[in-house]
Amino acid sequence: MADALGTPGSVVSDEDHRLALAGLIAPQTSTLATRTGVMVSPSSTALVTGTSATGTMTVNVLPHHAVTSRTSGDGVYLGPIKEASSTLNIAAAPGSNSRIDVVYSKQNDSGSTITPDGSTGELFGVVTGTAAVSPAKPAVPVGAVEIATVTVAAGATNTLGAGVTIANTATQVVARGARIPVRTQAERDALTAFKGLEVYRLDSGQVQLCTSTGPTVWATLYDPAINRTPQKFVDAPGGATFTAPGPITVHGSRTINPASLFGTGMGALVMIDAQVLLDSTSGAATKWLFSLASPALGATLLDQDGANWTGQMTLRVTYTDIIAAGSTASYSTNLSATSGAVSVLSYSDNRNNRAQYTVFPIG
């Protein structure tokens, strides 16, 4: 720049001013090559819609802020800005095959040193394509940004009909340092990645962060397909009579599958808290044992609580387990006595006779 401080008597050229503005816009391929398109807003991903006009087919363009550039060293134009919707004419449908038209935004500049225009001012326009069996998209003028394509088939009479397909394609632009919305992975990969660059995938809803550039690595910070809410399960089978020596299943097997609970690629942290309230129905055993086991691990004992019989008692087991991504685990509780052909009653009490599983997502 000639003078970034605005020293009295200095002159800041139009180009210097545009370069200064470019420093406020998210980059695309280099520090000076800023991202061009439309500034993100509530309607910025759906600016162009069809109309029922038939005499001359038209499309409607919503107001928006465009960011355009003629070259990376020329800075950016912030505009055009429309306060009301605009209507653009679309050429009549071809006699055969189909064609692709491109709707664009552009800031005309008669003083440009690169490609001067005949006038200065904001402009919305349409580039009409050439009909073909496999039509190609035409290029927009230098300094313009594409905001939509309109595919027109032979015989179409209005842009709301079945013979016309409108695709809103405007690249989304944000301030430098902000999370950049991208429509696809291909659009993300067109960015020159750097550590700390963050994007929002409009196609998948994912938030991704660039963590490395040699090679480029994208870490997914958020994925709507993954449930991050902890899950809780309570197994309370109700009262039952158990006869020694056992073992007898108290709470049936509970299988935890992190992928089905939270999404593909997720593991889980499982916190288990189980207990049983017992009362004698006939005689007494030397000792009752309450255990938590994993059937999936060959009935591996995870925790056990025992006590000499006292007439009524509560036994409790707890355990914390980690289930790796792609794996499952199952758990169950069992009751046994060290001796005696006696029986006890397990009360139907959801607070004192239950197995509770609290499952947290990992990944």
Residue pairs with C-beta under 8 A, 6 or more apart in sequence:
1 12
1 16
1 19
1 20
2 10
2 11
2 12
2 13
2 16
3 10
3 11
3 12
4 20
6 12
12 20
14 111
15 74
15 75
15 113
16 75
17 75
18 69
18 74
18 75
18 76
18 77
19 32
19 73
19 74
19 75
20 75
21 75
21 76
21 78
22 32
22 34
22 69
22 75
22 76
23 176
24 175
24 176
25 34
25 35
25 67
25 76
25 173
25 174
25 175
25 176
26 34
26 35
26 173
26 174
26 175
26 176
26 177
26 178
26 180
27 33
27 34
27 35
27 176
27 192
28 34
28 35
28 36
28 190
28 191
28 192
29 72
29 191
29 192
30 72
30 192
32 72
32 73
33 72
34 67
34 69
34 72
34 76
35 67
35 171
35 173
35 174
35 180
35 191
36 67
36 68
36 69
36 76
36 145
36 171
36 173
37 66
37 67
37 145
37 147
37 170
37 171
37 172
37 173
38 44
38 47
38 64
38 65
38 66
38 67
38 105
38 145
38 147
38 170
38 171
38 172
38 173
39 64
39 65
39 66
39 67
39 173
39 174
40 172
40 173
40 174
40 181
41 64
41 65
43 62
43 64
44 64
44 170
44 172
45 168
45 170
45 172
45 181
45 202
46 62
46 168
47 61
47 62
47 64
47 147
47 148
47 168
47 170
48 59
48 60
48 61
48 62
48 103
48 147
48 148
48 150
48 166
48 168
49 59
49 60
49 62
49 166
50 59
50 60
50 158
50 159
50 160
50 161
50 164
50 166
51 57
51 58
51 59
51 60
51 87
51 158
51 159
51 160
52 158
52 160
53 158
53 159
54 157
54 158
56 89
56 90
56 92
57 89
57 90
57 91
57 92
57 93
57 152
57 156
57 157
57 158
57 159
57 164
58 87
58 88
58 89
58 90
58 159
59 87
59 88
59 90
59 103
59 126
59 148
59 150
59 159
59 166
60 85
60 86
60 87
61 82
61 85
61 86
61 87
61 88
61 103
61 124
61 147
62 85
63 81
63 82
63 83
63 84
63 85
64 81
64 82
64 105
64 147
64 170
65 78
65 79
65 81
66 77
66 78
66 79
66 80
66 105
66 106
66 107
66 145
66 147
67 76
67 77
67 78
67 145
67 173
68 76
68 77
68 79
68 105
68 106
68 107
68 143
68 144
68 145
69 75
69 76
69 77
69 143
70 112
70 114
70 115
70 142
70 143
71 114
74 112
74 113
74 114
77 107
77 109
77 143
79 107
79 122
80 105
80 106
80 107
80 121
80 122
80 123
80 124
81 122
82 122
82 124
86 124
88 103
88 124
88 125
88 126
89 126
90 101
90 126
90 128
90 150
90 152
90 159
91 101
91 126
91 128
91 152
93 152
93 153
93 154
93 155
93 156
93 157
93 163
94 131
94 152
94 153
94 154
95 131
95 154
96 131
96 154
97 131
97 132
97 133
97 135
97 153
97 154
98 131
98 132
98 135
98 151
98 152
98 153
98 154
99 128
99 129
99 130
99 131
99 132
99 135
99 151
99 152
100 129
100 135
100 136
100 137
100 138
100 149
100 150
100 151
100 152
101 126
101 127
101 128
101 129
101 138
101 149
101 150
101 151
101 152
102 126
102 127
102 129
102 137
102 138
102 140
102 146
102 148
102 149
102 150
103 124
103 125
103 126
103 146
103 147
103 148
103 149
103 150
104 124
104 125
104 126
104 127
104 140
104 141
104 144
104 145
104 146
104 147
105 122
105 123
105 124
105 144
105 145
105 147
106 122
106 123
106 124
106 125
106 140
106 141
106 143
106 144
106 145
107 121
107 122
107 123
107 143
108 117
108 118
108 119
108 120
108 121
108 122
108 123
109 116
109 117
109 120
109 143
110 116
110 117
110 118
110 119
110 120
111 120
112 143
114 142
114 143
115 142
115 143
123 144
125 141
125 144
126 150
127 138
127 139
127 140
127 141
128 138
129 135
129 136
129 137
129 138
130 136
130 138
131 154
135 151
137 149
140 146
145 170
145 171
146 169
146 170
146 171
147 168
147 169
147 170
148 166
148 167
148 168
148 169
148 170
149 166
149 167
149 169
150 159
150 164
150 165
150 166
151 164
151 165
151 166
151 167
152 163
152 164
153 163
153 164
154 163
155 163
156 163
156 164
157 163
158 164
159 166
169 183
171 183
171 187
172 180
172 181
172 182
172 183
172 202
174 180
174 181
179 198
179 199
179 200
179 207
180 191
180 197
180 198
180 199
180 200
181 199
181 200
181 202
182 188
182 191
182 199
182 200
182 201
182 202
183 202
183 203
184 201
184 202
184 203
185 201
185 203
188 199
188 201
188 208
188 218
191 197
191 199
193 210
193 213
193 216
193 218
194 210
194 213
195 210
195 211
195 212
195 213
196 209
196 210
197 209
197 210
198 207
198 208
198 209
198 210
198 221
199 207
199 208
200 206
200 207
200 208
201 207
201 208
204 223
204 224
204 225
205 222
205 223
205 224
205 225
206 220
206 222
206 223
206 224
207 220
207 221
207 222
208 218
208 219
208 220
208 221
209 218
209 219
209 221
210 216
210 217
210 218
210 219
211 217
211 218
211 219
223 263
225 263
225 264
226 262
226 263
226 265
226 266
226 361
226 363
227 261
227 262
227 263
227 361
228 262
228 361
229 361
230 358
230 359
230 360
230 361
231 261
231 358
231 359
232 356
232 357
232 358
232 359
233 254
233 356
233 357
233 359
234 350
234 354
234 355
234 356
234 357
235 251
235 252
235 254
235 354
235 355
235 356
235 357
236 251
236 348
236 349
236 350
236 353
236 354
236 355
237 250
237 251
237 252
237 353
238 348
238 353
239 345
239 346
239 347
239 348
239 353
240 250
240 345
240 346
241 281
241 343
241 344
241 345
241 346
242 248
242 250
242 335
242 343
242 344
242 345
242 346
243 341
243 342
243 343
244 285
244 288
244 336
244 337
244 339
244 340
244 341
244 342
244 343
244 344
245 285
245 336
245 337
245 338
245 339
245 340
245 341
246 334
246 335
246 336
246 337
247 291
247 334
247 335
247 336
248 334
248 335
248 336
249 332
249 333
249 334
250 276
250 290
250 333
250 334
250 335
250 346
250 353
250 355
251 274
251 332
251 333
251 354
251 355
252 332
253 295
253 330
253 331
253 332
254 330
254 331
254 332
254 355
254 357
255 296
255 328
255 329
255 330
256 268
256 270
256 323
256 328
256 329
256 330
256 331
256 357
256 359
257 328
258 266
258 267
258 268
258 323
258 325
258 327
258 328
258 359
258 361
258 362
258 363
259 265
259 266
259 325
259 326
261 268
261 359
261 361
262 268
262 361
262 363
265 325
265 326
265 363
266 325
266 361
266 362
266 363
267 322
267 323
267 324
267 325
267 327
267 361
267 362
267 363
268 322
268 323
268 359
268 360
268 361
268 362
269 320
269 321
269 322
269 323
269 359
269 360
269 362
270 320
270 321
270 322
270 323
270 329
270 331
270 357
270 358
270 359
270 360
271 318
271 319
271 320
271 357
271 358
271 359
271 360
272 292
272 302
272 317
272 318
272 319
272 320
272 321
272 331
272 355
272 356
272 357
273 316
273 317
273 318
273 355
273 356
273 358
274 290
274 292
274 316
274 317
274 318
274 333
274 354
274 355
274 356
275 290
275 314
275 315
275 316
275 317
275 352
275 353
275 354
276 290
276 314
276 315
276 333
276 335
276 346
276 352
276 353
277 312
277 313
277 314
277 346
277 347
277 349
277 352
277 353
278 288
278 312
278 313
278 314
278 315
278 335
278 344
278 345
278 346
278 347
279 311
279 312
279 344
279 345
279 347
280 309
280 311
280 312
280 342
280 344
280 345
281 342
281 343
281 344
281 345
282 342
282 343
283 340
283 341
283 342
284 309
284 311
284 340
284 342
285 309
285 337
285 338
285 339
285 340
285 342
285 344
286 308
286 309
286 337
286 338
286 339
286 340
287 306
287 307
287 308
287 309
287 337
287 338
287 339
288 306
288 307
288 309
288 313
288 315
288 335
288 336
288 337
288 338
288 344
289 304
289 305
289 306
289 315
289 335
289 336
289 337
289 338
290 304
290 305
290 306
290 315
290 316
290 317
290 333
290 334
290 335
291 301
291 302
291 303
291 304
291 305
291 317
291 333
291 334
291 335
291 336
292 301
292 302
292 303
292 304
292 317
292 319
292 331
292 332
292 333
293 299
293 300
293 301
293 302
293 331
293 332
293 333
293 334
294 300
294 302
294 329
294 330
294 331
294 332
295 330
295 331
295 332
296 328
296 329
296 330
297 329
302 317
302 319
302 321
302 331
303 317
303 318
303 319
304 317
305 315
305 316
305 317
306 315
307 313
307 315
314 352
315 335
317 333
319 331
321 329
321 331
322 362
323 329
325 362
325 363
331 355
331 357
333 355
335 344
335 346
346 353
347 353
